[in-house]
Amino acid sequence: MNLRRFYVISQIEYCHNFIFRQNFPIRKLFQRSCELGLFTLTANKVSNMFGARISKGFKGKLQVVLERLDQAHHTLRGYFKNSFVKQYEKFRTSFRMEICTNNTPDLRVRKSLVNLPLVRQRSIEILDRFAGLQANALNVHFDFPLFQRLALPLTHRNTRIAGIKIHDTRMIRLMETIMHAGTCLGGWSSALLHKNIVAAYELPAYTINQLRYDLRKMQAHGLVERDGKHYSYRLTEKGVKVAAMFVLFHKRLCGPLANSLFHHRPDRLHLIDSTLEKAYHRADDSIEQIVELLAA
């Protein structure tokens, strides 16, 4: 009897793991990349990832799908014949890209076990091309709930402190005043801040105790800090960005755009020669286009 045995590769998987320090950016990046991946990963790009051409004699799968494994986790898959690449979130701090094949000839490699190093090399090349395509999808803006986080109350030194809301006009006035740090290089004292706010906005009923309460809220959220041991306050690095976002969003961005969309839209026939006003009109047109695309 001529007995012999040999080993072949039936199914093989290979992956790259991108490890993050915290869970925050992974979910947002993955959601955004899935949205764009469904549109950008065309059949030609999937075939190019696997290093093959699409011909009339092509047999097997060639598609990109988004699968939901459970209520919160999704997997983006790109199928090519009997193989596929996929990306998904793993263990909250890992972002995984993986290739799985049930037929190694899809990778232009024979099934013999001696070709295992070649399978590994081909898998690395395919994942590198996949990562290169997805890098464009990951290099995008994604949602950060800044206003939602600041609106939540905090517990500071056993004291519950209220959040900072975007529609709080009193906080907007305080931020707008404290942003002008050129006149007070050593920080703003409570008395000087109160005097400037009352004079600028004509608020005789605004008391200094209300100002101190607002400063305590900003300090609990890390927006202001004291100048050493002096009772004077200045914006932190985070506070400068947040104050600019609150003031500009409330007075210069959201307010004018909301008025033009819901109440009164200026006539283009009498458009003044202003760069800012032209930018408002372009923003109005862009919002209208977004609404039309979402409605479609």
Secondary structure as GFF3:
##gff-version 3
##sequence-region A 1 296
A	DSSP	beta_strand	12	19	.	.	.	ID=ss1
A	DSSP	alpha_helix	24	40	.	.	.	ID=ss2
A	DSSP	alpha_helix	43	49	.	.	.	ID=ss3
A	DSSP	beta_strand	61	68	.	.	.	ID=ss4
A	DSSP	beta_strand	74	81	.	.	.	ID=ss5
A	DSSP	beta_strand	83	90	.	.	.	ID=ss6
A	DSSP	beta_strand	94	101	.	.	.	ID=ss7
A	DSSP	three_ten_helix	104	107	.	.	.	ID=ss8
A	DSSP	three_ten_helix	113	115	.	.	.	ID=ss9
A	DSSP	alpha_helix	116	138	.	.	.	ID=ss10
A	DSSP	alpha_helix	146	151	.	.	.	ID=ss11
A	DSSP	beta_strand	154	156	.	.	.	ID=ss12
A	DSSP	beta_strand	159	161	.	.	.	ID=ss13
A	DSSP	alpha_helix	169	178	.	.	.	ID=ss14
A	DSSP	three_ten_helix	181	183	.	.	.	ID=ss15
A	DSSP	beta_strand	188	189	.	.	.	ID=ss16
A	DSSP	alpha_helix	190	201	.	.	.	ID=ss17
A	DSSP	alpha_helix	208	220	.	.	.	ID=ss18
A	DSSP	beta_strand	224	226	.	.	.	ID=ss19
A	DSSP	beta_strand	232	235	.	.	.	ID=ss20
A	DSSP	alpha_helix	237	247	.	.	.	ID=ss21
A	DSSP	pi_helix	248	253	.	.	.	ID=ss22
A	DSSP	alpha_helix	254	262	.	.	.	ID=ss23
A	DSSP	three_ten_helix	268	270	.	.	.	ID=ss24
A	DSSP	alpha_helix	275	295	.	.	.	ID=ss25
###
